[in-house]
Each structure stands twice: as structure tokens, then as C-alpha cells.
Amino acid sequence: MYKKIDSTQNSLIKQCLLLLDKSRERRKQGAFLVEGQREIQLALKGGYEIQTLLFCASLFVKEINQYLSANTQIIEISIQVYQKLAYRKTTEGVLAIVQTKQHTLSNLAFKNKSPLLLIAEAPEKPGNIGALLRSADAANIDAFIIANPKTDLYNPNIIRSSVGCLFTNTIATGSTQEIIDFLNKRNIQLFSAILQESKPYHTQDFTKPTAIAVGTEATGLSELWRSESFQNIHIPMQGAIDSMNVSVAAGILIFEAKRQRGF
């Protein structure tokens, strides 16, 4: 038998609600809340530590051991408590309090001699960040780097929109200058996606150690990315507008690099 919580006023449940709503609380506790069987399993696969597993017995029918870390606390919760915490109110029946990771550039290590990196400068919308993470996972790139981050990576909307790809990617954050210094130190060529003074992306050689940088749709990349790049590149647009969603553009660019590398 596991400890059971029936009240939404329980202190642990209040803590979970704070983790959902407050980035400051996530930073303070070094933890965040994950909902769903697939997402929790991907977190485990990505080396995340599950601190506490919360399950609703009337909804959760899987073998519980596949969702545990070595020291995971297991707690049963009522359907009322589950519905208070869950975004998907009546499905799957499991949530987890997960320990955050440090996403520093110094922690990055590449298995490939010719790594492929995707850099996004200051993305704000959780949906765009989630979509970028999905593209990065689909291409199985070596790292996804966020420059000058404006949004907490463990925002539940990012976890949902990434369908768990937050956990499957190698991720780092840093300032623009820190990232450019990191690339230069490791002789990684920087290709910056901009419209001005650029060449079509498909004319470039992405088989060497490569980083592809994309900016926001509103402002694009800042000046340092333009001036410090090995080559500025663009996607030739065929319609009436001159840009596309950042995650779509990033997907096109990194998959061209993968194509050149024979996938």
C-alpha cells in the first residue's frame, strides 16, 4: 500500500501547483512537474531523476516500476487531486516531480567528430520552443542551444508542446557572446539564417562541424550573429511573404545538413 492523498489542500499538492505556475518556484526547488506516461518515460530515458511519482489508481493501469528512479517516492492521489493537477484531466493518471538539470555550455560533450548544432536566439513562445525541440529530436542533432533565454525551459507548456522532446535533446543555454566563443574554441562553423547579405542555404557545405542559428520571426538574429558567422544563409521564399515560422525554417535547415551527411 502506498501513502494516499485525498485533499487538494495537502502541502505536497500545493507545492505541485506552485511548480506548475511559478518559474521562480521551479528554480528555487530545482524541480518541475511532468504529466503523462510517455513524458515521464522520456524523462527517465534522458537521465532525469524522478523525485516523486503521483498516480491515480482509477486511471493508471500500467506497471508502476517502469516510471521510477532509484529513490522515487510513490504516492497515490484521488481523482479529485489528479484533476486539480493535470492538464489532460481524465487520461493516463500519472504525474511526477522531476529534478531539473544544469544546461551549461561547459557540460556539452559531443560523440560525433563533426557535430551539428541548432541555436535559437531568445525564443519566447513556449509553442515555438517546443516545436524547435521536436525538430531537433527528429533530426537527432548533437545539441540544441538557446541564446539569451527568455522563457523557463521547464514551463509546462514547453514540456507539452515538445511532447517530451525537452528530455531527449542535449540542451544548453548561454549569452550570444558565450556561445560564439564556445563555437570558435571548438572550430565549429556558424551559419546564421538571415535575409540580408546571405546565400541560399542549399549551396553551403554543412558536413563540417556546424552550428545553424535562427532568430525570432519578429526581430530575426541580432547583429553579432550576423557579423560573426562563417556564412549568412537564407531559404529562398517562393510566395508573397519573406519569412516562415522559426521551427519550420530550423527544420528545413538542419535536415539539409543531415541530408548532406547521409542522414
N, C-alpha and C positions, 0 to 999 in steps of 0.2 A: 504494500500500500504506500502511496505517495502522499505527502502533505497536500491538502486541498485548500484553495482559496475561493470563497463564495461571494465575497464582498468587493465591490468596486472601490470601497474606501480603504482597503488594505494598503499599507505603506509601500509594499513592493509594486502593487498595481499603480499607485500614484507615481512611483519612480518611473515605471514604464511609460506612462503618459507624458512625463517630462522629457524622456528620451525621444519620444515621437515628435514633440512640439518645439523643443528648445535646443538649438545647436550649442548654446553655452553649456547646457547640462550634459550634452554628449561629450564635449571637450573636458568638462570637469570630472566626469565619471570614467572617461576613457572607454565608453561603451555605447552601443546603439541597439535598436530593436529591429529584428528581422521577422517577417511574416512569410509563411509558406514552406512546404516541404522541399520543393526544388531549390529555393533560395538558400535555405539552411544547409542543404547538402552541398551546394556550390560554395558556400562559405567555408565549410569543413574541407572541401577539396582544395580551396585556396589557402589553407593553412590558418584560418581564423579559429580562435578559441571560443567555444560556446560556454558562457558562464552559467546561464540558467535556461532550461527548456520549460516552456509553459504549454500544456496541452489540454484540450477539452475532450474528455473521454467519449462523449456522444458524437463527436465529429471525426476524431483522429483514430484511424483503424490500422495504421501501419506498425511495423516493429520499431519500437522506440529507440533501440540501441544504435540504429544507423544514423541517428541525429545527435549523437553525444560526443563530446571531447572527454579527455581523461577524468576531469574533475567537475563535470557538469552537474549542477543541482537540478533535480526534476521536480516539478510542481504541477499538480492537476488544478485546473481552473474551471469554474462553472461556465455554462453557455452565456450567461449574462456578462460575466467578466470578459470572456473571449470577444463578444460582440462590442464591448466597450473599447477594446484594444485594436481589433482587426479592421483593416480596410475592406477586405473581402469577407463579409460578415458571416457567411454560412458554409465556407469551404475550407477543407484541409484541417482546420482545428489545431494548428501548432504555431507557436512563436518562440523566439529565442532572444535572450540578451547576449550580445556578442561583443567581445573585446576589440577595440579599434587597433589599427596598425599605424606605424610611423611611415609616412610616404616621402622620405627624403631622397634627394638625388644621390647622396653618398651610399644609400642602400642598394642602388641599382647595380645589377650584375647581369651580363649578357652571356647566354650559352653560344650564340652564333658569332662567328668572327666578323660577319658583315651585318650588324643589327639594323632593323627597320623600326623607326620610332615615329609616333604621331604626337604632335604638340598642338594643343589648343590654348589660345591666349584668352584668358578672362571670360570663359563661357559662364553665363549667369543662369539660364533657364534649365531647371532640372531635366526637362524632357530632352533638350539638346544634348546635355551631358550624358544622359542615359543612352541616347541613340549613338553618340560617339563611342561609348564603351561597347555597344553591341557591334559596331563596325570594326572596332579594334579586335574584339574577340573573334569575329568571323574571319578576319584576315590572319589571326594568330601572330600579331606583330610582337616585337620584343618588349616594348614598353609604351604606355600612354602617359604623357606628361602634361600637366596643367600649369600654365604660366599665370602668375598673379591671380590665384583663385579667389573668386568672389562668393562661392557657394560651398557650404559644408558638404563634403563628399558623402557623408553618412545620412544626409537628408533622405527621409523615407521615400520621397518622390523620385529621387535618383535611383534608389535601390529597385523600386517598382519599374521605372521606365527602362532600366538596364536589364530587366528580367534576370537579375543575378550576375550580370557580367562585370559589375563592380568587383566581384570576388575572383573572377577568372583572369583578369588582366593584371600585369605588373604595372603599378601606378606610382608616379612621383609628382611632387609639386615644387615650385620654386619661383623666384623672380625671373624676369626676362634675362637680366644680366647673368644670373647664376646659371641658367640653362644654357645660354650661349657659351659661357666659359666651360661648362661641362662638355658640350659638343666639341669645342675647339681642342680641349685637352685630350679627347679620345679620337680626334681626327674623323669626326662624323660630319658629312656634308649636310648643310642646311638648305632646304628648298622651301621658300616662302610663297604661299599662294596669295598673289595679289594681281590686280588688273594692269597696273601701270608698269612700264619698263620690264615686261616679263615675256617669257617664251611659252608656247604650248607645252603642256605637261608631257605629252606623249613623245616629244622629241628629246627627252632627257634620259640619262642613264642612272637608274636607281639601284643598280646591282652592287654598288659600293656601300659602305656604312652610310646610312641615310636617315635624316630626320625631315619630316614634312610638317610644316607649321601652317595652321589655319586660324583665322580670326573670326570675329563675330560678323553676322550679316550687316549689322548697323554701322560698325566703325572699321571693320577689317583689322589687319595687323598694324601694330604701332610701328613707328619709324625704325627702331633698332632692328626689328626683324627684317625689314626691307634692306637696310644698309649692310647688315652682317651676313646676309645669305650668300651661299655659293652661287645660287641662281634663283631668281624670282620666276614663278610659273603661274599659268592660268589654264582654266578649262575653256576651250572655245565654245561660246554660247551661240545657239542657233535660233533662239526665239527673240521675243521683244524685251525681255528683262536681262540684266547684266550680272545676276548672281543667283545662287541657289542655296537651299538650307545647308548649314555648315556640316552637318553629319553626312548629307548626301555627297557634298563635294569631297569631304575627307574619305568617304568610301571609294569614290572613283579614283582618287589619287593613290591610296595605299594598295588598292587592288591592281592598279597598273604596275606598281613596284613589285607586287607578288607575281604578276604575270611575267615580268622580265626575269624574275628569279626562278621561273618554272614552278611556281606555287609551292 
